[in-house]
Amino acid sequence: MLSALTIAAEGSKPDKAKPFKGVDGGVFEIALRHGGDAFRVIYAVKIGLDIWVLHAFQKKSKSGIKTPQIEVDLIRDRLRRLREALS
């Protein structure tokens, strides 16, 4: 996870990152498996010169591979508040 975020901080897109659907552009998801569990980190790269980790969580599937709506709502809210704070 740290190596993927370091690559993003250096201005490149990590191989493990993909656009996160459900929010505006510039938000990416890194999905990793560890010990049989799934973990996600959601980060934004197009806010100033910095990357911002919006949310990190362990994925506990209740709806297949889809990210639960409560997590998506939390990510949207954090992104909105971050953009407001930086403007």
C-alpha beads as a LAMMPS data file, in Angstrom:
LAMMPS data file: protein, C-alpha beads

87 atoms
86 bonds

1 atom types
1 bond types

-500.0 500.0 xlo xhi
-500.0 500.0 ylo yhi
-500.0 500.0 zlo zhi

Masses

1 110.0

Atoms # bond

1 1 1 0.000 0.000 0.000
2 1 1 2.733 2.436 0.984
3 1 1 4.713 1.802 -2.196
4 1 1 1.629 2.478 -4.341
5 1 1 0.943 5.751 -2.497
6 1 1 4.611 6.736 -2.875
7 1 1 4.360 6.218 -6.647
8 1 1 1.226 8.407 -6.692
9 1 1 2.963 11.102 -4.614
10 1 1 5.788 11.157 -7.159
11 1 1 3.291 11.961 -9.914
12 1 1 2.738 8.562 -11.502
13 1 1 -0.197 6.184 -11.384
14 1 1 0.563 2.944 -9.546
15 1 1 -0.228 -0.279 -11.421
16 1 1 -2.561 -1.282 -8.586
17 1 1 -4.592 1.956 -8.760
18 1 1 -7.769 2.383 -10.766
19 1 1 -10.236 5.263 -11.033
20 1 1 -12.805 5.155 -8.238
21 1 1 -16.298 5.178 -9.711
22 1 1 -19.040 7.198 -8.086
23 1 1 -17.117 10.440 -7.522
24 1 1 -15.557 13.161 -9.677
25 1 1 -12.379 12.460 -11.621
26 1 1 -8.984 12.476 -9.942
27 1 1 -9.956 9.950 -7.260
28 1 1 -8.327 6.533 -7.328
29 1 1 -8.677 3.248 -5.485
30 1 1 -5.928 0.842 -4.517
31 1 1 -7.208 -2.642 -3.706
32 1 1 -4.967 -5.157 -1.966
33 1 1 -5.392 -8.599 -0.452
34 1 1 -3.574 -9.662 2.689
35 1 1 -4.097 -12.828 4.692
36 1 1 -7.311 -13.637 2.859
37 1 1 -8.798 -10.191 3.557
38 1 1 -9.376 -7.322 1.120
39 1 1 -8.326 -3.740 1.864
40 1 1 -9.015 -0.492 0.007
41 1 1 -7.384 2.933 0.056
42 1 1 -9.127 5.791 -1.738
43 1 1 -7.021 8.837 -2.581
44 1 1 -7.304 12.058 -4.578
45 1 1 -4.415 13.375 -6.649
46 1 1 -5.740 16.480 -8.389
47 1 1 -6.026 18.753 -5.378
48 1 1 -3.102 21.131 -5.412
49 1 1 0.276 19.426 -5.546
50 1 1 -0.507 16.879 -2.883
51 1 1 -2.227 13.531 -2.687
52 1 1 -4.838 13.144 -0.011
53 1 1 -5.938 9.809 1.409
54 1 1 -9.702 10.125 1.735
55 1 1 -10.472 6.741 3.241
56 1 1 -8.893 3.378 4.006
57 1 1 -10.894 0.366 5.052
58 1 1 -11.107 -3.396 5.151
59 1 1 -13.599 -4.630 2.590
60 1 1 -16.113 -6.984 4.121
61 1 1 -18.275 -8.068 1.231
62 1 1 -21.993 -7.738 1.678
63 1 1 -22.594 -6.900 -1.963
64 1 1 -19.987 -8.810 -3.957
65 1 1 -17.085 -6.715 -5.190
66 1 1 -19.060 -3.478 -5.103
67 1 1 -17.987 -0.909 -2.491
68 1 1 -20.809 -0.515 0.052
69 1 1 -22.856 2.681 -0.398
70 1 1 -22.062 3.859 3.137
71 1 1 -18.351 3.864 2.238
72 1 1 -19.008 5.713 -1.052
73 1 1 -21.055 8.360 0.794
74 1 1 -18.267 8.823 3.332
75 1 1 -15.689 9.231 0.539
76 1 1 -17.874 11.804 -1.263
77 1 1 -18.360 13.770 1.947
78 1 1 -14.652 13.777 2.780
79 1 1 -13.760 14.852 -0.766
80 1 1 -16.291 17.695 -0.632
81 1 1 -15.017 18.897 2.756
82 1 1 -11.390 18.678 1.604
83 1 1 -12.067 20.745 -1.507
84 1 1 -13.922 23.344 0.594
85 1 1 -11.048 23.535 3.091
86 1 1 -8.453 23.979 0.345
87 1 1 -10.308 26.645 -1.642

Bonds

1 1 1 2
2 1 2 3
3 1 3 4
4 1 4 5
5 1 5 6
6 1 6 7
7 1 7 8
8 1 8 9
9 1 9 10
10 1 10 11
11 1 11 12
12 1 12 13
13 1 13 14
14 1 14 15
15 1 15 16
16 1 16 17
17 1 17 18
18 1 18 19
19 1 19 20
20 1 20 21
21 1 21 22
22 1 22 23
23 1 23 24
24 1 24 25
25 1 25 26
26 1 26 27
27 1 27 28
28 1 28 29
29 1 29 30
30 1 30 31
31 1 31 32
32 1 32 33
33 1 33 34
34 1 34 35
35 1 35 36
36 1 36 37
37 1 37 38
38 1 38 39
39 1 39 40
40 1 40 41
41 1 41 42
42 1 42 43
43 1 43 44
44 1 44 45
45 1 45 46
46 1 46 47
47 1 47 48
48 1 48 49
49 1 49 50
50 1 50 51
51 1 51 52
52 1 52 53
53 1 53 54
54 1 54 55
55 1 55 56
56 1 56 57
57 1 57 58
58 1 58 59
59 1 59 60
60 1 60 61
61 1 61 62
62 1 62 63
63 1 63 64
64 1 64 65
65 1 65 66
66 1 66 67
67 1 67 68
68 1 68 69
69 1 69 70
70 1 70 71
71 1 71 72
72 1 72 73
73 1 73 74
74 1 74 75
75 1 75 76
76 1 76 77
77 1 77 78
78 1 78 79
79 1 79 80
80 1 80 81
81 1 81 82
82 1 82 83
83 1 83 84
84 1 84 85
85 1 85 86
86 1 86 87
